[in-house]
Amino acid sequence: MTTLDNRPNTALLVVDVQNAVVDEGYERDAVIAKIGGLVGRARREGVPVVWVQHSDDGLVRGSEEWRIVGELNQEEAEPVVEKSYGDSFEETDLEKVLAERGVGRLVVVGAETDACIRSTLHGAIVRGYDATLVGDAHTTVDKSAGGGITPEQVIAHTNRYWRFHAAPGRKGGTVMSEDVDFSG
């Protein structure tokens, strides 16, 4: 349903699965295993895998904290988009990377649920993409001590509201990893 012309393809967008971002993430190991499974499946099915890495004053480009977690094998030919804002499209070459691959639909995984995942999902829809969230392949850290809700509640809420998200000619949606359909 994307509103983008000549964009029939789907890509797996792996957002900020970096050491410092997910080290204390809710159900970290299980989430990374789900992401790893989806990366493998996407590769086998010929679906582009696009990696996003955040950097800022607290997450320095090139540092160990900035690197993608060791459990995930990022292949040399797979594009990496570097960002410094929550929305992976803001001041990045993500749009160019996706256009070159004819991508109009994104399957989104990564971290943090209540920050870069939400921002990127909304950014995708606003720009004309369909954007599917994988409900068991995103995580966040516990911010409840500062007045926030628990990670489990953040994830459940995001999964629920994104399941019903739509805009004219575009759709959101939430699926579990075993139900991801890269064919659209």
C-alpha positions, 0 to 999 in steps of 0.5 A: 500500500505504500504511497511511493512509486516503483517501491515494491520491495521490503527491507529489514531495518535494524535500529540501534542494536548497539552495545551501550543501547541494549546492554541493559535492555529488557529481555536483551538476549531473547530480543537479539536472538529474534533479530538474528533469526530475522536477519538470517531469514531476510538474507536467505529470502534476498531481502535487504538488511539495513543497519542503523547506528546512533551516535551523539556526545554520549555514544561516540562513533567508533567506540565499543559502546557504539558498535553493533552487538557481537551476537549479530553478524553485519555483512560488509555489503549491507548498508549502514546508516549513521544517525544522530536523531531518534528518527532514522530518516532525519539528516541521514541517507536512509531514504537514498539507501531504500530508494536504490533498493526499491523499498516501500515497506519496512520491517522494523526491529531494534532499540529503544522502543520508546525512543528511536523505534517509535520515531522511526516508525512514525518517520517512515509512515509520514514519508510514505512507507508501510512500516511493520513493527516486529513485536518481540524483536524490540527492547528498551531499558527500565526508566520506571525509577524516573517516573516512566512505565516499565519496559514490559508496559512500554513494549506492550503499549507500542505493540498494541497501538502500532498494530492499528496505525494507518494513514492514507495509502500507508499502513503500520502493523505489528507482528511477532517474529514467526509471523513476519512475511517479507513478501508484503 
